[in-house]
Amino acid sequence: MNQFISKKLITQGLSIVVSAVLAQSAFAHTRLKVPVIDENAAFHGSNYNDVVVAHGCQNESDGNSTIDTIGTVVVFPDGKDSIITVDGAPHNGQLSDFVTNWASPVTIIQDRSVFTQQSYITDSLGNKLGFWAAGGNGLKAGYRGLLPFATAGVVIESTSCAKSVTFVLGIADVCEVTDNNGFSNATVQLWTPAVGSNFDGSGLHGFDSPATLKINRTIAPLPESCGAGLEVVVKPSAQQLNRDMKVIVDGQQIWPKN
Ligand SMILES: [Cu+2]
């Protein structure tokens, strides 16, 4: 092998190592497996995805993530009282200014490989805003868990200047059932936007580090007057998270404890 090629291989090898490290840190928290999708629908109006539960809870002696996860709660913004920003600035209008069909974004894909029970989280109209999964032996610490689901095709308002719309999720990976006062790095991993809900988890491991689903505009071209287009971000309100981040079985609230 000549020197040029071996040098090139070393450089390539290094860049592979660097990108592997970057990829790892990108997955150091609970995220969606496919965090960026196109507008509309890949397969019959659905985009297939997984919540990737990256690690368990941290034991108090050495802070390592050695505690198993016993359930996960996943909530999308309802689009009704959600917090909307446009290029970082608050938007006072409605989500329908940018997205025409947001109502029931989530479909559970049945799977009992990590948790044996799954159930929708719905609003009073029956819109499927998220889901929880729990039961069985749960997710062993040191392993990753994939919780499959599909999102409905999202259609961006054609007359708007949105070039993308990013939905911010609220996710909780539960390791021990407690009330809100019992939240700690050893009992729960909270991947929520800090919007002032009971699930902010101020000072905890995942503080204000939520998973996101970004939808890129791909159908109607941006109106010329829009220039480069706008980045829209949609977060669930504190009120919604307080209402929806719950595990309820047969009418009984299991998590958090009342
Ligand atoms: Cu983490």
Boltz pocket constraint, residues with backbone or C-beta under 6 A from the ligand:
constraints:
  - pocket:
      binder: B
      contacts: [[A, 28], [A, 29], [A, 30], [A, 54], [A, 55], [A, 205]]
      max_distance: 6.0
